[in-house]
Amino acid sequence: MDRLRRSHLLERLGGRVFLTQADAMAALAPELTAETLARPRTQSARDERGLC
């Protein structure tokens, strides 16, 4: 992020820069994010194979 701040890229971009997808979702779609986080986690094929 320090290198990004020193570059001219942020001056040319409009809007905000988020470090994580979770930060972006919480800022841009707070209701959807809250609803999603409130739901119980469901089993996935990835979980069943022990990949998580």
PyMOL CGO cylinders between C-alpha atoms (Angstrom):
from pymol import cmd
from pymol.cgo import CYLINDER

trace = [
    CYLINDER, 0.00, 0.00, 0.00, 2.90, 2.38, 0.68, 0.3, 1, 1, 1, 1, 1, 1,
    CYLINDER, 2.90, 2.38, 0.68, 4.22, 1.93, -2.85, 0.3, 1, 1, 1, 1, 1, 1,
    CYLINDER, 4.22, 1.93, -2.85, 0.71, 2.40, -4.21, 0.3, 1, 1, 1, 1, 1, 1,
    CYLINDER, 0.71, 2.40, -4.21, 0.35, 5.69, -2.33, 0.3, 1, 1, 1, 1, 1, 1,
    CYLINDER, 0.35, 5.69, -2.33, 3.65, 6.96, -3.76, 0.3, 1, 1, 1, 1, 1, 1,
    CYLINDER, 3.65, 6.96, -3.76, 2.59, 6.16, -7.31, 0.3, 1, 1, 1, 1, 1, 1,
    CYLINDER, 2.59, 6.16, -7.31, 0.33, 8.28, -9.48, 0.3, 1, 1, 1, 1, 1, 1,
    CYLINDER, 0.33, 8.28, -9.48, -2.17, 5.45, -9.90, 0.3, 1, 1, 1, 1, 1, 1,
    CYLINDER, -2.17, 5.45, -9.90, -4.44, 6.52, -7.02, 0.3, 1, 1, 1, 1, 1, 1,
    CYLINDER, -4.44, 6.52, -7.02, -4.63, 10.05, -8.44, 0.3, 1, 1, 1, 1, 1, 1,
    CYLINDER, -4.63, 10.05, -8.44, -5.87, 8.66, -11.74, 0.3, 1, 1, 1, 1, 1, 1,
    CYLINDER, -5.87, 8.66, -11.74, -8.41, 6.29, -10.27, 0.3, 1, 1, 1, 1, 1, 1,
    CYLINDER, -8.41, 6.29, -10.27, -11.78, 7.45, -9.06, 0.3, 1, 1, 1, 1, 1, 1,
    CYLINDER, -11.78, 7.45, -9.06, -13.32, 6.00, -5.94, 0.3, 1, 1, 1, 1, 1, 1,
    CYLINDER, -13.32, 6.00, -5.94, -11.75, 4.00, -3.16, 0.3, 1, 1, 1, 1, 1, 1,
    CYLINDER, -11.75, 4.00, -3.16, -9.13, 1.27, -2.93, 0.3, 1, 1, 1, 1, 1, 1,
    CYLINDER, -9.13, 1.27, -2.93, -9.81, -1.67, -0.61, 0.3, 1, 1, 1, 1, 1, 1,
    CYLINDER, -9.81, -1.67, -0.61, -7.12, -3.99, 0.70, 0.3, 1, 1, 1, 1, 1, 1,
    CYLINDER, -7.12, -3.99, 0.70, -9.46, -6.98, 0.92, 0.3, 1, 1, 1, 1, 1, 1,
    CYLINDER, -9.46, -6.98, 0.92, -12.64, -8.19, -0.71, 0.3, 1, 1, 1, 1, 1, 1,
    CYLINDER, -12.64, -8.19, -0.71, -14.24, -8.32, 2.74, 0.3, 1, 1, 1, 1, 1, 1,
    CYLINDER, -14.24, -8.32, 2.74, -13.48, -4.62, 3.31, 0.3, 1, 1, 1, 1, 1, 1,
    CYLINDER, -13.48, -4.62, 3.31, -14.95, -3.75, -0.08, 0.3, 1, 1, 1, 1, 1, 1,
    CYLINDER, -14.95, -3.75, -0.08, -18.13, -5.74, 0.53, 0.3, 1, 1, 1, 1, 1, 1,
    CYLINDER, -18.13, -5.74, 0.53, -18.62, -4.26, 3.99, 0.3, 1, 1, 1, 1, 1, 1,
    CYLINDER, -18.62, -4.26, 3.99, -18.28, -0.73, 2.60, 0.3, 1, 1, 1, 1, 1, 1,
    CYLINDER, -18.28, -0.73, 2.60, -20.17, -1.12, -0.67, 0.3, 1, 1, 1, 1, 1, 1,
    CYLINDER, -20.17, -1.12, -0.67, -22.93, -3.55, 0.33, 0.3, 1, 1, 1, 1, 1, 1,
    CYLINDER, -22.93, -3.55, 0.33, -23.20, -3.46, 4.13, 0.3, 1, 1, 1, 1, 1, 1,
    CYLINDER, -23.20, -3.46, 4.13, -26.69, -5.00, 4.31, 0.3, 1, 1, 1, 1, 1, 1,
    CYLINDER, -26.69, -5.00, 4.31, -25.80, -7.92, 2.04, 0.3, 1, 1, 1, 1, 1, 1,
    CYLINDER, -25.80, -7.92, 2.04, -22.56, -8.47, 3.93, 0.3, 1, 1, 1, 1, 1, 1,
    CYLINDER, -22.56, -8.47, 3.93, -24.33, -8.51, 7.31, 0.3, 1, 1, 1, 1, 1, 1,
    CYLINDER, -24.33, -8.51, 7.31, -26.98, -10.93, 6.02, 0.3, 1, 1, 1, 1, 1, 1,
    CYLINDER, -26.98, -10.93, 6.02, -24.36, -13.23, 4.53, 0.3, 1, 1, 1, 1, 1, 1,
    CYLINDER, -24.36, -13.23, 4.53, -22.23, -13.28, 7.67, 0.3, 1, 1, 1, 1, 1, 1,
    CYLINDER, -22.23, -13.28, 7.67, -25.31, -13.98, 9.82, 0.3, 1, 1, 1, 1, 1, 1,
    CYLINDER, -25.31, -13.98, 9.82, -26.18, -17.15, 7.86, 0.3, 1, 1, 1, 1, 1, 1,
    CYLINDER, -26.18, -17.15, 7.86, -24.78, -20.47, 9.04, 0.3, 1, 1, 1, 1, 1, 1,
    CYLINDER, -24.78, -20.47, 9.04, -21.93, -21.80, 6.97, 0.3, 1, 1, 1, 1, 1, 1,
    CYLINDER, -21.93, -21.80, 6.97, -22.96, -24.64, 4.68, 0.3, 1, 1, 1, 1, 1, 1,
    CYLINDER, -22.96, -24.64, 4.68, -20.99, -27.75, 3.80, 0.3, 1, 1, 1, 1, 1, 1,
    CYLINDER, -20.99, -27.75, 3.80, -19.29, -27.62, 0.41, 0.3, 1, 1, 1, 1, 1, 1,
    CYLINDER, -19.29, -27.62, 0.41, -17.58, -30.22, -1.73, 0.3, 1, 1, 1, 1, 1, 1,
    CYLINDER, -17.58, -30.22, -1.73, -14.32, -28.47, -0.88, 0.3, 1, 1, 1, 1, 1, 1,
    CYLINDER, -14.32, -28.47, -0.88, -14.98, -28.98, 2.84, 0.3, 1, 1, 1, 1, 1, 1,
    CYLINDER, -14.98, -28.98, 2.84, -15.74, -32.67, 2.30, 0.3, 1, 1, 1, 1, 1, 1,
    CYLINDER, -15.74, -32.67, 2.30, -12.38, -33.20, 0.58, 0.3, 1, 1, 1, 1, 1, 1,
    CYLINDER, -12.38, -33.20, 0.58, -10.58, -31.50, 3.47, 0.3, 1, 1, 1, 1, 1, 1,
    CYLINDER, -10.58, -31.50, 3.47, -9.35, -28.59, 1.37, 0.3, 1, 1, 1, 1, 1, 1,
    CYLINDER, -9.35, -28.59, 1.37, -10.52, -25.87, 3.77, 0.3, 1, 1, 1, 1, 1, 1,
]
cmd.load_cgo(trace, "trace")
